[in-house]
Amino acid sequence: MKTDNFMTLVVLAATKMKGDRVCIAGINNAGQWVRPDKEMPKHMTMEDIFKNGKLCIGNFSVIKFKNKRFKGGTPHSEDCIIDPSFPLTKISQYNESDQEQFLEKYAENELLTKRENIPIMDVLKQLNRSLILIGPVEIIYAVFEEHESPRIKFKIPESNSNYRSIPCTDLKWYELGKEILKNNKTDKIILNTHKLNNILGARKIYLVLGLAREMKEKHWDMVIGVHTVPDYKVHYYD
């Protein structure tokens, strides 16, 4: 279905993919998750979100674009194709007060806590969606390793589910990992809750979870956005 509508989106995920490809996703003015992309064979790349070596479209950027059509895939029902005549344009950036209110408003812990011990990927597939914001959560540990995707094991305090450690593709989290490895002069580090909180200085942590494209007949779950209150800083983020 064609829409040809302009859309405003609050970005909650800017993630690293293969090569120079990136994926962004967020919530629009109607409270719907949206994942904008370009028409095949083109894709979003670093050039679409970086400027002068700094990330100009990232977490909590408010962007505007022209939505050409929704792709309607399952479970990636949030995918849409942007009109190339009006590319992604950043119009503002949420401050920390707005960020906290936004996270509190759109967190959906109950979708997981009502389905105890069901894998996240299965919960989202049942709902025909591939994106969800949860939190506040407790990060049990985080793994940063050179040349590997970071990994996060987390717990929803009101849930008894024991979720597995899953990869994190958040560009900002990647950069945080590089800084931590450099500062500790190591190629691998595992941070427990206490050590991580000392670095982040966070009162609350929210995660955006997403489903990868199908691999080995499964849409594996990933952490695609890490949001802290107050927000953590990395050097390249504008």
Protein Blocks (a to p, Z undefined) as FASTA:
>chain_A
ZZkiacddddfbdcddehjbccdddddfkopacddddddfbdcdfklmggehiafbdghi
acddddfbdehiafklmbccddfklccddfbdcdfklmmmmmmmmpcfklmmmmghiafk
lmmmmnopabdcedddddfbacddehiacddddddfkbcbdcdddddfbfklmmmmmmmm
mmnopabdcddfklmmmmnopabdcddddddddeehiacdddfbdcdddddddfklZZ
